Amino acid sequence: MKTKLLIFSLFFWNLYNGVAQTATIKGIILDENNLPVEQVSIKSGTQGTISNTNGFYSLTININEDVLVEFTHLAFKKISSTFNLKNGEIFEFNPVMSTSLEQIAAVVVTSNRRKDIEGIITIKPETIRKIPGANAGVENLLMTLPGVSNNNELSTQYSVRGGNYDENLVYVNDIEVYRPFLIRSGQQEGLSFVNSNLVQNVDFSAGGFQAKYGDKLSSVLDITYKTPYQFEVNADLSLLGGSLSVENISKDSKFTSIIGLRYRDNSLLVDAKETETNVKPTFADAQAFLTYKFTDKFHLSFLGNASINKYNFEPQSRQTNFGTLADPIALLVFYEGQEKDEYQTYFGAFKGSYFANDDLTLKLIASTYHTTEEEYFDILAQYRLGEVNSNIGDENLGEVEFSEGVGSQLNHGRNDLDALITNIEHKGDLRIEDNHIEWSIKYTHEDIRDRLVEWETIDSAGFSIRPPKTVANEQPYTPFSGPLEPYQNIRATNSTQINRLQAYAQWSKRSTIGNSDVWYNAGGRIHSWSVSGDGISGSNQIVFSPRAQFTIKPNWEKDMLFRVATGLYYQPPFYRELRDASGTIQPDVKAQKSLHVVLGNDYSFKMWERPFKLTTELYYKGITDVNPYTLENVRIRYAANNNAEAYAYGLDMRLNGEFVPGTESWFSFGYLKNEENIDNRGYIARPTDQRLKFAALFQDYVPNVPNMKVYLNLVYNTGLPGGSPSYADPYDYQNRLPDYKRADLGLQFVVVDDKKQFDRGWRKPFKALSFGFEIYNMFDAQNSITNTWVRDVYSKRQYAIPNYLTPRVFNVKTSMRF
C-alpha cells in the first residue's frame, strides 16, 4: 500500500472513493483471439450496461444475495454467471466469449472480421513492446508492413505507397496528433507521440480508407489508449533511456487513469556514427489519459502530453573512405562550431461521450496543440579529399597521403517557430438495424509564427563557389566583377493563420447476395479553408471527397474475402506545404488530389494445424495538382505550386500467422512504381520511389530454454532517388542511394509472466519480469541517408560521399510489471 501511495503522489492524482451499499463487477471482455469485444450487453435484473470499444465494462449489483449476470452479444455465445458480493466489494471478472457457429453466419461479424472488411491491419500491443529497433515503438513495427518504407532507423517518420512523411494521418483516441515542424534529420526527432506502454489497440490502413478518416493522401494510423481495470505499474530500462507507466481505477470504477513518463538519450546511437562528436540528444515526455464516468451514459476523458527535445551537437572530425580497392579515396573533415536545437510541445484534449442508447453515441472533442521550436547552428567544416594509403603493413595505412581537393563550408541557421493549433469537433454514431451511420463536423484554427534564417558559403581551393545558375563566370579569360554572395541564402519572417471547416458523413451496411455475405460503405468529406496573415490575402478554397468500399465473402469452402475501395482523396495544404524554397508563403496553393483504387484479397487457412492469413492488395493512385518537393534526410521542402502530376501503382503482400506455436510472425513484400511529371517535361522518379521492399518479423523461443524468447526484425529496401545535390535539376540527376539493409535481433529471458508466478521470494512482487539483449544492425550494413558532394580541384569532378547511418550497436534492457 505504501508503494501505491508513493506512486500516486509522484503523479499528482487522487483516487475517487465512494461509499455505497452496492458491489461492483468489472473487467475486460475478450474473444477467442484475445481481442476486446465491444457492445456486449451485460444485464442483471433491471440493471445493465455495455462494454466499450476496449472491451471494458463495470456493473453495479445488489449485495448479500445471489445475482445472475448475463453477457450477451449477437456474434457470440451467451455467458451466465452468479455472484454474491459484500458491500463495497469489487470483483474482477474477465470472460472470454466464444463464437457461436449457428449465430455468426446469420447475424453480425466479429471485431476481427470487421477490420478485414475495412482493409485495416491490426497489430497487437505486446508485439510492439517486444520487437527490437533503434527507435522501438509503433512506427518501428510499421516498417515491416508492405507498402511502408523508411530508410532511416533514427527517424519515426514513414512513407506509404509513394507518399511523403506529411501524407499520413495519426489518431489517438479519435484525436488527430501532429509532429514537430523544423526537424531536419532523424537523430533530432526523439520520441514518437505514441507511448507504446499506454496502447490498447493499433489499426493501420495503407490506402483506400473510409470517409471518417481525415484529408491526407496516403495512410491512417489509429491508436486507442488503454482504459485500466486494475492497478498496474510498467517499467522499462535500457542504455537508451527508460519509461514508466502507472494505471489505476477507483473503487467505484468511475475514474480511471493511465500516466506515462519517458526519457531517451540517443548518444549510444549517434556516438556510433563515423563523425566524432560531443553530442547530447535528450528527449523526455509525460502523457496522461484520464476518464471519469459520470453515469453509464456520459463519460468524460482527457488526453494530455508535454514533451521537450534537446539536441546539442558539436562535431569534431570525420573520415569517410570510399572509391574502389584499386583507387581508394577518403574525405577527411575537421569541424568547428555547434548546433543547439530545442523543441517543446504541449497537447491537451477533452472528449465527452454520450451513450444515448445502444444504437446512438454522440461525442464532443476539443483539443489544443502548441509547439515552440528553436534551431540554431554555426558549423564550419574544413575538408581534404585525397588518396588513401593502402599499403598493408605501412604505419600510415588508411591515412590520406595526397590531397586532390581542399575547401571549407560554413552553415548558419537561426530558425524559430511557434505554432498553436486548436480543434473542436462533434462526432455521431447511429445504428438502425443493419445500417451504420457516422458523421462529424470539425473546426480548426492554425496560428503559426515562423522566422527562417539560413545561409551557406562554400570555399574550394581558395575560391568562393557561387550559387548555381547565376551570372556566367568566364574567368580567367574575362574578369569577374560580380559581388560575393552566399551559396544558399534563405531569409523569411511569416505570421500565418489558417481556418478550416471539415465535415463527413458515411453509411455502412451488411447484407447478402445469394449465399455470400457482403458489406457496403459509402461516404464523403467536405473541407473548406482560408489562409491569412501579414501581407497575405489568399482566397477561400473548398474540396469534396467521395469514398466507397465493397467487400464480399463468398460461401466457399476456403475462407476468402475480396475488397474493392475507391475514392477521391484531397490533401489541403498545411503550413509547410504553403512555404516555398525561399521561405515565402504562397496562400493560393491548391489541395493535391489523388484517385485511389485498391483491390484486396484475404485468404485465411490453416497450416501445421495453426492459423495463417495471406493478404494481397493491388493499388493505383493517380495524383493531380501535385506540389513538388525535395527530400533531404527527413526535411521536406516544397515548391509551393501545383505544377506537376504523378502516379503510383504497386502490389503489397503479407503472410502472417503462427510459424511458431503461440506467437505471431509475418513476411512482407512490396513493389512500387512512383513517378511525377513537372511542367510537362516528362515522367521521372519521385523522391519516395521505393521500388522493392522485403521485410520479416519473426518471433521464436529457444527449444531447450523456453523462457528465452527471440525476436528478429528484417528490412530490405531498394535505394531511393536521393543521390544528387540538393540544388540539382532532378531531370539531370536520377541517381539512387544504395539499397537499405538492416537486421535487428532481440533476446529476452522471461523470469516472471502470466503463466509463471511466484508466491514468495524476491520475484513475488512482479507480475512480469524479463531481461533482454539487443543487437541493432546485426550485420553492420553501411546504409546511407544522403550524399555530401565535394569537388576535385584537379579533375573538376564532383564526388558523392555517403553520409552513413548507424553501424552495429549493442543494447541491454529490462522490463517489469507490478
FIMARBA-604863 format. One line per 4 residues: number of its first residue (from 1); for each residue x, y, z of C-alpha. Coordinates in steps of 0.05 Angstrom, whole numbers. Each point is the difference from the previous one (the first is absolute). Example, Ala and Ser with C-alpha at 12.3 -4.5 7.8 and 13.67 -1.06 7.14 Angstrom:
! FIMARBA-604863
1	246/-90/156; 27/69/-13
END
This chain:
! FIMARBA-604863
1	0/0/0; 57/47/15; 28/-12/-69; -67/19/-31
5	-5/64/41; 70/21/-20; -15/-10/-74; -65/38/7
9	35/60/31; 52/1/-55; -53/5/-54; -45/50/37
13	-65/-38/0; -55/-17/48; -41/-62/2; -75/7/1
17	-27/-37/60; -74/-8/2; -41/-32/57; -59/-39/-26
21	-44/-59/21; 17/-37/-64; 54/-43/-30; 34/6/-68
25	19/-51/-53; 51/25/-50; 49/-26/-52; 16/-7/-74
29	-38/-44/-48; 44/-36/-51; -14/-46/-58; 37/-64/-16
33	55/39/-35; 13/41/63; -30/63/-32; -49/46/37
37	-74/-9/-16; -41/63/-1; -76/10/5; -9/-61/46
41	-64/6/39; 10/-14/75; -65/-5/39; -22/-18/70
45	-75/8/12; -17/73/-16; 72/23/1; 44/-3/-61
49	58/29/-40; 40/-14/-63; 74/-10/-12; 38/57/-32
53	47/-1/-60; 56/-29/44; -45/-56/26; -3/32/69
57	-63/-2/43; -22/15/70; -66/-21/31; -29/17/68
61	-40/-56/32; -38/-14/65; 38/-27/60; -7/-61/45
65	-42/-40/-49; 9/-45/-60; -1/44/-62; -3/-30/-71
69	39/41/-51; -6/-14/-75; 49/21/-54; -32/-1/-69
73	23/19/-70; -31/-20/-66; 66/-27/-26; 18/-42/61
77	-29/-52/47; -33/27/62; 37/-3/66; -37/-4/67
81	31/3/68; -25/8/72; 33/48/50; -10/12/74
85	41/60/23; 7/41/64; -14/74/7; 53/41/-38
89	34/-62/-27; 30/5/-70; 5/-66/-37; 41/-6/-64
93	-30/-47/-51; 30/-5/-70; -42/-47/-43; 24/-27/-67
97	-57/-4/-50; 0/-56/-51; -31/3/-69; -66/-34/-12
101	1/-35/-67; -76/1/-3; -5/75/12; 61/29/-34
105	-22/-14/-71; -68/31/9; 14/61/42; 62/44/4
109	75/-5/-8; 53/-4/54; 49/57/13; 55/-38/-37
113	-42/-7/-63; -24/72/4; 72/25/-6; 12/-47/-59
117	-61/28/-35; 27/71/6; 70/-20/-25; 31/16/68
121	61/-35/30; -5/-11/75; 65/-5/39; 3/-29/70
125	29/48/52; 42/-54/33; 35/-11/-67; 17/74/-4
129	33/0/68; 43/-62/-14; 27/11/-70; 71/30/-1
133	19/63/-37; 41/63/7; -66/38/5; -43/-53/32
137	-74/13/0; -61/0/-46; 37/32/-58; 56/-51/5
141	-50/-55/-11; -34/36/-58; 66/-5/-39; -10/-75/-6
145	-68/8/-35; -5/0/-76; -4/69/-32; 31/34/61
149	72/26/-8; 52/37/39; 75/-1/-16; 19/33/65
153	-2/-40/65; 10/64/41; -67/28/-26; -71/-20/18
157	-28/31/-64; -21/-46/-56; -22/1/-72; -60/-41/-24
161	-9/-22/-72; 40/58/-29; -27/55/45; 45/44/41
165	4/9/76; -54/54/1; -53/-44/-32; -14/-46/60
169	-56/9/50; 11/-19/74; -57/-4/50; 2/-16/74
173	-69/-13/30; -36/36/-58; 47/61/7; 48/20/-56
177	72/10/23; 56/40/-33; 75/-4/-9; 53/55/9
181	11/45/-60; 74/17/-2; 32/-69/6; 55/-7/-51
185	31/-68/16; -23/-64/34; 49/6/58; -36/65/22
189	-70/-31/3; 1/-33/67; -65/-33/24; -61/-17/-40
193	-65/28/28; -27/-71/10; 21/-30/66; 1/-76/-11
197	-12/-16/74; -67/36/-3; -26/-33/-64; -60/-46/-1
201	-15/-6/-76; 39/17/-63; -35/4/-68; 35/19/-64
205	-25/11/-71; 47/12/-59; -52/29/-47; -73/0/-22
209	-23/17/71; -70/23/18; -27/71/1; 1/2/77
213	75/8/-4; 30/68/-18; 27/33/-63; 68/-30/-14
217	23/-38/-61; 35/-61/27; -16/-35/65; -35/-2/68
221	29/-22/66; -56/-6/51; 22/-11/72; -44/-14/61
225	29/9/69; -17/-47/58; -59/7/46; 29/-30/65
229	-38/-52/40; 50/-10/56; 61/31/33; 63/-15/-40
233	70/28/-9; 44/-12/-61; 73/19/-5; 53/-7/-55
237	74/17/6; 55/-3/-52; 64/35/-20; -43/46/-43
241	-44/23/57; -61/-24/36; -75/5/8; -50/-6/57
245	-75/-6/-3; -52/-5/56; -73/-19/-10; -56/-4/51
249	-74/0/10; -40/29/57; -39/-44/49; -66/15/-33
253	30/-9/-70; -20/70/-21; 69/31/-5; 56/-32/-39
257	69/27/-16; 63/-20/-35; 62/43/3; 65/-10/-35
261	70/30/4; 55/-11/-51; 73/21/-5; 47/-14/-58
265	73/15/-13; 22/-16/-71; 75/8/16; 10/-75/-7
269	-23/3/-72; 28/68/-21; 69/-14/31; 4/-64/-42
273	-2/39/-65; 64/17/-38; -1/74/19; 35/10/67
277	-41/47/42; -17/27/68; -74/-12/-3; -57/0/51
281	-66/-17/-34; -51/-6/57; -75/-7/-6; -54/-6/54
285	-75/2/4; -59/-12/47; -68/-24/-22; -66/-11/36
289	-66/-31/-21; -54/11/52; -73/-21/-4; -57/15/48
293	-66/-36/-7; -53/48/26; -56/-49/-19; -6/-62/-43
297	-21/47/-56; 52/56/6; 76/-7/3; 51/56/0
301	73/-14/-18; 64/42/-4; 62/-15/-41; 61/43/16
305	72/1/-23; 61/44/17; 66/-13/-33; 68/33/-6
309	54/-20/-50; 71/28/7; 53/-13/-52; 71/28/14
313	50/-19/-53; 74/18/-5; 32/-38/-58; 76/-9/3
317	25/-42/-59; -21/-51/-51; 35/-46/-49; -41/-36/-54
321	35/-51/-44; -30/-15/-68; 22/-14/-71; 27/-69/-20
325	54/-47/24; 44/22/-59; -14/74/11; -19/13/73
329	-20/71/16; -17/32/66; -34/63/25; 31/29/63
333	-40/55/34; 17/43/61; -57/39/33; -8/62/42
337	-64/27/30; -63/-33/26; -74/-9/-8; -52/10/55
341	-72/-19/-13; -59/-2/48; -72/-20/-13; -54/8/53
345	-69/-29/-13; -63/3/42; -65/-35/-19; -66/-6/36
349	-68/-28/-21; -67/-11/34; -50/-49/-28; -71/-7/25
353	-38/-63/-20; -75/-6/8; -30/-70/-10; -73/18/-12
357	-19/-73/-9; 28/-64/-29; -4/29/-70; 19/74/6
361	66/29/25; 17/75/-1; 69/29/12; 29/70/8
365	76/9/-5; 41/62/13; 76/1/-6; 59/48/-1
369	70/-12/-26; 56/50/14; 72/-7/-23; 60/46/7
373	61/-20/-40; 70/29/-3; 54/-22/-48; 67/37/7
377	65/-21/-33; 67/27/-23; 44/-56/-26; 65/9/-40
381	24/-62/-36; 70/-1/-30; 13/-59/-45; 55/-37/-37
385	-15/-48/-56; 56/-46/-20; 32/-67/-13; 4/-51/57
389	61/-39/18; -19/-73/-15; 67/-32/12; -11/-57/50
393	51/4/56; 15/73/-10; -5/41/64; -42/52/-37
397	-50/-51/-27; -68/32/-11; 24/72/5; -9/53/-54
401	69/10/-34; -14/43/-60; -54/54/0; -38/8/-65
405	-48/52/28; -4/46/59; -54/47/22; -48/23/54
409	-74/8/12; -35/45/50; -72/-12/18; -40/50/41
413	-71/-5/25; -47/38/47; -68/-31/-8; -59/11/48
417	-71/-25/-5; -60/8/45; -64/-37/-19; -67/-3/35
421	-53/-47/-28; -70/-4/30; -55/-49/-20; -72/-11/20
425	-39/-58/-29; -68/-35/8; -5/-73/-20; -61/-45/-4
429	-12/-75/-7; -69/-29/-14; -22/-72/-14; -67/-15/-32
433	-8/-75/-7; 55/-20/-50; 16/72/-18; 57/37/33
437	4/76/-8; 58/44/23; 9/75/-6; 44/57/24
441	10/75/-6; 67/31/21; 29/70/4; 76/12/2
445	39/64/11; 75/0/-14; 43/59/22; 73/-6/-21
449	57/49/10; 64/-17/-36; 69/31/-9; 46/-34/-49
453	73/22/-7; 48/-49/-34; 61/13/-42; 59/-40/-25
457	68/18/-30; 46/-48/-35; 74/11/-14; 42/-46/-42
461	76/8/-9; -5/74/17; -58/17/-45; -69/16/26
465	-49/-44/-38; -60/40/-24; -72/-26/-1; -20/-43/-59
469	-36/32/-59; 25/71/12; 34/48/-48; 53/-31/-45
473	70/-4/27; 52/-3/-56; 63/8/41; 58/4/-14
477	-15/25/-70; -48/53/23; 6/33/69; -58/-15/45
481	-25/60/39; -63/-27/31; -11/8/75; 14/-56/49
485	-63/-34/24; -19/-62/41; -6/-66/-37; -69/-7/31
489	-38/56/35; -70/-4/29; -30/55/43; -74/5/16
493	-47/21/56; -72/-24/-3; -62/7/42; -53/-45/-29
497	-71/-20/21; -39/-56/-32; -74/-13/16; -31/-67/-20
501	-70/-28/1; -7/-75/-12; -58/-48/0; -14/-72/-20
505	-57/-49/-2; 2/-73/-17; -46/-60/-3; 17/-74/9
509	-43/-61/-7; 6/-75/3; -42/-42/-47; 1/-63/-43
513	2/-15/-74; -23/-72/-9; 39/-40/51; 56/51/5
517	8/52/54; 12/71/-25; 17/67/33; -11/69/-29
521	31/66/21; -10/68/-33; 14/70/24; 29/67/-15
525	41/55/32; -2/75/-12; 57/46/19; 1/76/-4
529	60/43/19; 28/70/-5; 70/28/11; 15/69/28
533	56/37/35; 49/57/-6; 2/20/-73; -42/-60/-20
537	-67/3/-36; -19/-70/-20; -67/-23/-27; -46/-50/32
541	4/-70/-29; -46/-61/7; 5/-73/-20; -47/-60/2
545	27/-71/9; -47/-59/-16; 23/-69/22; -29/-71/-3
549	16/-72/19; -31/-66/-19; 19/-67/32; -26/-70/-15
553	12/-66/35; -22/-56/-47; -31/-62/29; 59/-42/-19
557	34/-57/35; 63/43/3; -2/62/44; 8/56/-51
561	-17/74/5; 1/49/-58; 2/76/6; -3/59/-47
565	8/72/23; 2/64/-40; -7/75/10; 27/69/-11
569	48/20/55; 20/72/10; 56/29/42; -12/74/14
573	68/32/13; 27/5/71; 48/57/18; 63/-35/-25
577	-32/-13/-68; -15/74/-7; 72/21/10; 44/0/-62
581	75/-11/-5; 13/74/16; -43/-3/63; -56/42/-31
585	-73/-20/14; -41/-15/-63; -72/3/25; -33/-24/-64
589	32/-69/-1; -54/-50/-18; -15/-66/34; 35/-59/-32
593	-51/-49/-28; 7/-76/-5; -45/-53/-30; 8/-65/40
597	-19/-68/-27; 16/-60/46; -15/-73/-14; 11/-46/59
601	-5/-73/19; 7/-36/67; 10/-75/0; -5/-31/69
605	23/-72/7; 33/-50/47; 70/-27/-7; 31/-48/51
609	-68/5/35; 13/73/13; -35/63/-28; 32/40/-57
613	-24/56/-45; 26/24/-68; -19/72/-17; 10/26/-70
617	-16/71/-25; 7/32/-69; -4/75/0; 3/60/-46
621	4/74/17; -8/54/-53; 22/67/30; -13/69/-28
625	15/71/24; 64/-29/28; 43/45/43; 72/-23/-17
629	50/-6/57; 71/-19/16; 19/-47/55; 65/6/40
633	5/-48/58; -69/12/30; -8/74/-19; -50/14/-55
637	2/64/-41; -58/14/-46; -2/41/-63; -67/27/25
641	-34/-4/-68; -42/-52/-35; 40/-8/-64; 5/-76/-3
645	-39/-64/-7; 19/-69/26; -20/-72/7; 16/-59/44
649	-19/-73/-9; 23/-64/32; -11/-66/34; 2/-14/75
653	0/-70/31; 4/-23/72; -2/-70/29; -10/-3/75
657	-15/-55/49; 27/-46/53; 65/-24/-32; 18/-17/71
661	-58/-24/45; -28/56/43; 37/57/-36; -17/44/-60
665	51/12/-55; -6/26/-70; 36/10/-67; -14/60/-45
669	14/16/-72; -14/65/-37; 10/26/-71; -10/73/-16
673	9/46/-60; -8/74/16; 14/54/-51; -17/74/-12
677	-3/47/-59; 22/71/17; -20/55/-50; -13/-53/-53
681	74/-17/-6; -13/-75/5; -7/-51/56; 58/-11/48
685	5/-37/67; -28/36/60; 43/8/63; -38/-58/33
689	3/-49/-58; 17/-62/41; -4/-55/-53; 8/-64/40
693	-9/-16/73; 9/-65/39; -11/-4/75; -10/-52/53
697	-19/0/73; 14/-66/34; -12/-23/72; 27/-64/28
701	28/-32/63; 60/-44/14; -26/-72/0; 40/-24/60
705	-9/66/37; -73/20/-11; 7/62/44; 51/28/-50
709	-39/38/-53; 30/21/-67; -25/59/-42; 27/16/-70
713	-17/62/-41; 25/-2/-73; -8/56/-52; 26/6/-71
717	-18/60/-43; 28/19/-68; 34/68/-4; -37/65/-2
721	13/54/-53; 40/43/49; 69/-4/-30; 5/69/-30
725	17/70/25; -58/38/32; 7/57/-51; 1/-47/-60
729	-54/-4/-53; -34/-67/14; -6/-11/-75; 76/1/-5
733	13/-44/61; -38/-64/13; 54/-34/41; -23/-47/55
737	27/-13/69; 25/-70/16; -51/-52/22; -21/2/73
741	14/-65/38; -11/-9/74; -9/-56/51; -16/11/73
745	3/-58/49; -29/-3/70; 9/-53/54; -46/1/60
749	5/-46/61; -67/-3/35; 5/-6/76; -73/13/17
753	-62/2/-44; -75/-15/3; 14/-75/-2; 58/1/48
757	-17/34/66; 34/-5/68; -31/1/70; 64/16/37
761	71/25/-9; 26/61/-36; -42/-15/-62; -67/2/38
765	-15/75/-12; 7/-7/-76; -56/-17/-47; 51/-1/-57
769	76/6/-2; 49/-11/-56; 71/18/-20; 21/11/-71
773	59/11/-47; -7/34/-67; 45/6/-61; -19/56/-48
777	25/-6/-72; 25/-71/15; 39/-7/-65; 30/70/5
781	-27/22/-68; 24/69/-23; -65/35/-16; 0/72/-23
785	-54/53/4; 30/55/-44; 65/18/-36; 49/56/12
789	25/29/-66; 73/21/-3; 39/28/-60; 67/-26/-24
793	40/62/-18; 43/-38/-50; -50/-40/-40; -59/49/11
797	-42/-60/20; -49/-4/58; 2/-59/46; -60/-28/37
801	23/-17/70; -53/-40/38; -26/23/67; -6/-66/37
805	-52/-18/51; 13/-40/64; 46/-61/-1; -8/-61/44
809	-22/21/70; -12/-42/63; -53/15/52; -25/-32/64
813	-69/9/30; -46/-24/54; -76/2/4; -44/-10/61
817	-72/4/21; -28/5/71
END
